[in-house]
Amino acid sequence: TTAAALEHFTVNFTITNLPYTSDLENPDSAKFRSTRRVMNTLLDRLLKKSSIGPVFQGCEATNFRY
């Protein structure tokens, strides 16, 4: 059996209850790291329950912008 190739895709959306601060521009800030950790966890849970769930490998928030 041949392993399936990973396919990367980008998702953009607005978080209406997260006030933007300049800390979210800095990947080394505590605010960025904690927000990324929460978003990765929530998106992982959501996508694992979606139609792509059986083949979903994980997600990673890469940046936040205003």
Contact map, one row per residue, 1 for C-alpha under 8 A:
111000000000000000000000000000000000000000000000000000000000000000
111100000000000000000000000000000000000000000000000000000000000000
111110000000000000000000000000000000000000000000000000000000000000
011111000000000000000000000000000000000000000000000000000000000000
001111100000000000000000000000000000000000000000000000000000000000
000111110000000000000000000000000000000000000000000000000000000000
000011111000000000000000000000000000000000000000000000000000000000
000001111100000000000000000000000000000000000000000000000000000000
000000111110000000000000000000000000000000000000000000000000000000
000000011111000000000000000000000000000000000000000000000000000000
000000001111100000000000000000000000000000000000000000000000000000
000000000111110000000000000000000000000000000000000000000000000000
000000000011111000000000000000000000000000000000000000000000000000
000000000001111100000000000000000000000000000000000000000000000000
000000000000111111000000000000000000000000000000000000000000000000
000000000000011111100000000000000000000000000000000000000000000000
000000000000001111100000000000000000000000000000000000000000000000
000000000000001111110000000000000000000000000000000000000000000000
000000000000000111111000000000000000000000000000000000000000000000
000000000000000001111101000000000000000000000000000000000000000011
000000000000000000111111100000000000000000000000000000000000000000
000000000000000000011111110000000000000000000000000000000000000000
000000000000000000001111110011110000000000000000000000000000000000
000000000000000000011111111010110000000000000000000000000000001110
000000000000000000001111111000010000000000000000000000000000001110
000000000000000000000111111110010000000000000000000000000000000000
000000000000000000000001111110011000000000000000000000000000001000
000000000000000000000000011111011000000000000000000000000000000000
000000000000000000000011011111111000000000000000000000000000000000
000000000000000000000010000111111100000000000000000000000000000000
000000000000000000000011000011111110000000000000000000000000000000
000000000000000000000011111111111111000000000000000000000000000000
000000000000000000000000001111111111100000000000000000000000000000
000000000000000000000000000001111111110000000000000000000000000000
000000000000000000000000000000111111111000000000000000000000000000
000000000000000000000000000000011111111100000000000000000001110000
000000000000000000000000000000001111111110000000000000000000000000
000000000000000000000000000000000111111111000000000000000000000000
000000000000000000000000000000000011111111100000000000000000100000
000000000000000000000000000000000001111111110000000000000011100000
000000000000000000000000000000000000111111111000000000000000000000
000000000000000000000000000000000000011111111100000000000000000000
000000000000000000000000000000000000001111111110000000000010000000
000000000000000000000000000000000000000111111111000000000110000000
000000000000000000000000000000000000000011111111100000000000000000
000000000000000000000000000000000000000001111111110000000000000000
000000000000000000000000000000000000000000111111111110010000000000
000000000000000000000000000000000000000000011111110111010000000000
000000000000000000000000000000000000000000001111111110000000000000
000000000000000000000000000000000000000000000111111110000000000000
000000000000000000000000000000000000000000000010111111000000000000
000000000000000000000000000000000000000000000011111111110000000000
000000000000000000000000000000000000000000000011111111110000000000
000000000000000000000000000000000000000000000001001111110000000000
000000000000000000000000000000000000000000000000000111111000000000
000000000000000000000000000000000000000000000011000111111100000000
000000000000000000000000000000000000000000000000000000111110000000
000000000000000000000000000000000000000000010000000000011111000000
000000000000000000000000000000000000000100110000000000001111100000
000000000000000000000000000000000001000100000000000000000111110000
000000000000000000000000000000000001001100000000000000000011111100
000000000000000000000000000000000001000000000000000000000001111100
000000000000000000000001101000000000000000000000000000000000111110
000000000000000000000001100000000000000000000000000000000000111111
000000000000000000010001100000000000000000000000000000000000001111
000000000000000000010000000000000000000000000000000000000000000111
